[in-house]
């Protein structure tokens, strides 16, 4: 069979579970010497590659990683400036571990339910799936029933389901931005990009905004509901300033919307940042190219993808372990769109 042997093949040859086979090849103390010897003999006879002397085995229980990104049915397909970096992290980690990667959009209707199953799912072509971005739990449940494979949520939430999640510390990130504006002297700080039906990550950003204002004894908040698009950022900042002209700075829930807000403020005759400061979130490539360059909260996007692959391998090797969840910290990148307010 040569190097095409999988960890499952080794486990079947040795007469043990996949988890026991992995523990034996990793020299875990929970495996008896007799069982370990039997597993190693099976691996060698099959040509299964593994590292000796207690080092991590080359785990082949996952050979093909599937990456699914939600796409609204009927809308044109475009490159997402955020998730393209997450995909790059997935690709890099798969390449480092000798894994194959399959990518597909999954078309969903207005209720976020799948319209057509991609071949990766319907034909069970992947050994495990990474669901990238926001999926409703009903959709996640449908996918799980369809594939019966390990699933990891990357920058997506399924809190009531037994599914591992790799998340961003959204509240911490927004708190960094609000703290920066307060240190500059701003006291009337707005928020754009949140709506009642926003996904959990955006709610966390809004909650980080409110809690940081409260911690600094600032009672007044200014939340202008808007979608996460450049056009809504443009219109939203103009609505915000029309009803609350005392606002001197705004936190925006993503960079694309923040860029729209920048143009909207400028078209009101305001100088950014001398008259009005703006902070975005995500650190997409365009954020440093606009004028002025956008101060933003940088998300470790490629690490989201890499951690998703690692979680997938861990779940496949230890299917009975408790549900795992990790939050990756963010970083404030100070550029040119923030400064102290005018006296």
N, C-alpha and C positions, 0 to 999 in steps of 0.2 A: 504493500500500500504506500510505502515511502512517506514523504513529508506531507501528503494529503490527509494523513490520519488526523482525527479530531480527538479532543479530550473524551468525548462520549465513546469513541471506539476503544480508547484505553480502558475506560471504566467497564465497558461490557466485557472486554477480554479478561480483565482482572476480577470480574464478578463483584464490583463495588459500585456505589453511587458516583455521579459526576463530582459532587462535593468532596467525597472521600478521596477520589483520585487526585483532585487538585491539591488537597491538603497533604497527601502523600508526596507528591512531586515538589511541594514547597517545604517539605520537612517539618510540618507542623507536629507538635508533641502529642496531639490528640490521636494520632494514628499509630497503631502498634507496629513494631519492627517487621513482623511477618507480613502484614498488609502492605506496608511501604515497599518491601522487597518484591511482592507480587505485582504491585502497580508499576514499579520501575522496570521489571522484567517485561511486562505487557507493553509498556511504552517503547522499550528498546526493540522488541520484536516487530512492532508496527512501524518503526522509524519515526515515532513522534518526537519532535524536538523539544528538549527541556534543558534547563540549566541545573547543574549539580551543585553540591556544597551549600545547600540551604538557600540558594538564590531563587528568585521568582521564576516559576515555570512559564514557558511560552504557551499561553492559554488559547487553544483552538476551538473552544466550545462556541465562540462567536467568530465566524470567519467573514461574514458579510454584514456590515452595519447599514441599516436603512435610515435615511434622514427625510422626514416629512415636514413640509411647511404648508400652512393653510393658505388657500387662495380663494377669493370670492368668485363664484361661478359667473362667467360672462364678462368679467373685467379683464382688460389687457394685462398680460404678464410683464412685469418690469423687474429690474434688479433692485433689491432692497438695500439701501446704503448701510443699514444696521446688520441685518441677518447675513449679508454676504461675508462679513467678518466672522460671524459665528460659524458659518459653513467652512471658512478657511481653517478655523481651529479644529473642527471635526476632521477635515481632510488631513491636516498635519499630524494629528494624533493617530489616525488610522494608518497613515504611511509609516509612522515610527514603529507601530506595532505589527506591521505586515498584514493589515486587514483591508478587505475590499469595501468600497463605499458605493451605495446607491442613493440617488437623490430623486425626489419627486415632489411636485405640488399635489395637494389633495383639494379638489374642488368642493366647496361647501355652499349651501344655499343661505338665504337671509336668516334662517334660524340656526346657522352654524352646523348643519348636519351634512354629512358627505353626500354629494350628488352622484359621483362615479368613483369607484375604488380604483386607485392606480394599480398597475400590474404588480408592483412590489408587494402590495398588500394582498390582492386577490389571489395571486399565485404563490404566496408565501416564499418570496425570493430572498428575504433578509432573515438573519438569525436573531435580530433584535432591532428595535426602533427607537430613534430619537425624535420626539415631537417638539418642534422648534416654535416658540411663541405661544400665543394665547389660544387654547382650545377649551370649549365648554366640556364639563365633565361627562355629559351625555355622549358627546362625540368621542371622547377618550374611551368611554365604555364600549362604544360600537367598534372602535378600532381594536381594542383589546380582545373582544369576542371574535373578531374576524381573523386575527393573526395568532393568538395564543402564544405570543413570544414576549420576552422581556421588553418593557417599555420604560423609557426615561423621559421626563418632562424637562426641557431646557428653556429657561425663562418663561415658564408656564406653570399654572397652578392646578392641582387636583387634590385639595386638602382632605376630602372625605374618601379618597381612593388609596389603596395600598400601592402607590406608585412613587418611585424615587424622583426627587426634584432638584435641579440645579438652578438657583435663583440669584437675583441681584438684591443687595441690601438697599432697597429703594428709599426707605425712610432716612437711613444714614446719609445717602447721597444728597437728598433734598435738604437735610439739615446742614450739610457742609455749605451749600449755596446760600441759604438764608443767613447762616452765621457770618459768611463773608460780607454780605450786604449790610448786616447790622454793624460789623466792625468798621465799615466804610462810613457809617453815619446815617444810613437809611432807616426810617421808622415807618414809612407808608409803603409796604411791599405787597405787590399783587401776585396772583397765580393764574396762569393760563394752561389749558390743555386737559382739564378734568371735566367729566360729566357724570351724572348719576349712574349711567350704565357702563362706565369705564371698567376695564379689567382690574383685577386685584392689585397689580403692580402700580397702576396709576393712582389708585386709592391710597396705597402706602406712601406715595410721594406727597399727596395732598395732606395726609396725616403727619408726615414729617415736617411739612411747612407749618401747620397749625401748632404742633407741639413745640417747635423751636421758637415761634413768636411768643407763645405762652411762657416758655422758660425764661425769656428775656423781659417779661412784664409788658409786652406789647399787646394791647387788647384788640386792636383793630386789624381785621383781615379783609382782603379784597380778592374774592374768587370770581373770575369771569369764565363761565362754562364755555367750552369750545372743543371741537374735534381736533385730532392730532394731524392737521394738515397745514401747509404753508398758507393757504387762502384763509383758513379759520384763524390762524395766528394774526394775520394782517387785520381782519375784521374785528377779532376779539380784543386786540389791544386798543383799537379805536373806540370800541364800546366801553372798555374799562376806563379809559382816560376821559371819556365824555361824562361819565357818571361820577368819577372820582379823580378829578384833576390834581389832587394832592399826592397821588401815587408817583413815586420817583424811581421805582425799580420793579421788576417783575421776574418771578421764577416761572419757567415754562417747562412743560412735562416732556418735551423732546426737542431736538435741535431743529428739525424741519419746521415745526411750528414757531420756534424762537426766531428763525430767520424771517418768517412771515411777519412776526411782531416787530422785528427790526425795521423792515420796510414800511410797515404801517405807522410806526412812530415817526420815522423820517418824513413820511408824506404828510404828517401833521405839523411839520416844521420844527420838530425836536431834533436836537443833536444827540446822538448816541455815542459816548455815554455821558456827556457833560450835562444834558438835560434829563436823561432817562437811561438807567442801567438795565441790562438784560442778561439773564443766565439761562442756558439751555441744559439739555440732559442727553447723553449718549456718546458725544464726541464723534460724530460722523465726519467723514473726510471734508465735506463742504464747510464745516464749522470754522476751520482755520483759514479758509479761502475767502470768505465774505469780508466786507469792509464796513465797520471794524470787525476784526477776528473775534469770534464768539467765545466769551467765557462760558465754560460748560462743566458738567459732571461727567468724567470719563468712566465708561463701563468697560471692564475687561472682557470684551466681546469674544476674542479668540479663545480665551480661557473658559468661557461658558461652554463652547463646543468641545474643547479638550476634556473638560471635567465630565461632560455628558458621556463621552466614549468610555472614560474610566469607570463611571458609575455603571454603565451597561455591562462591562466585563465583570465587575464585582457582583452585580446582580445575577448574571448567568452562572458564575462560579459558586455563589452562595445563595441559592434561591430562597432559602428559609430565613435569611437574616432579616432583622427588623427594617421597617421603612426608613430610608435615609433622606435627609434634606440638608443642603448646604447653601449658604448665602455668601456671595462674593462681594467684597468691599469695593467701593468706588473711590474716585479721586477728583478733587477740585482742580481744574486747569484754568488759571487766571490768564486771560488774554486782554483784549482791548475794549470789550463792550461793558465794562463796569468801572466806576470811579466814584468818589464821594459826591453827594448831591450838592447842587449849587446852594450857597447861602441865601 
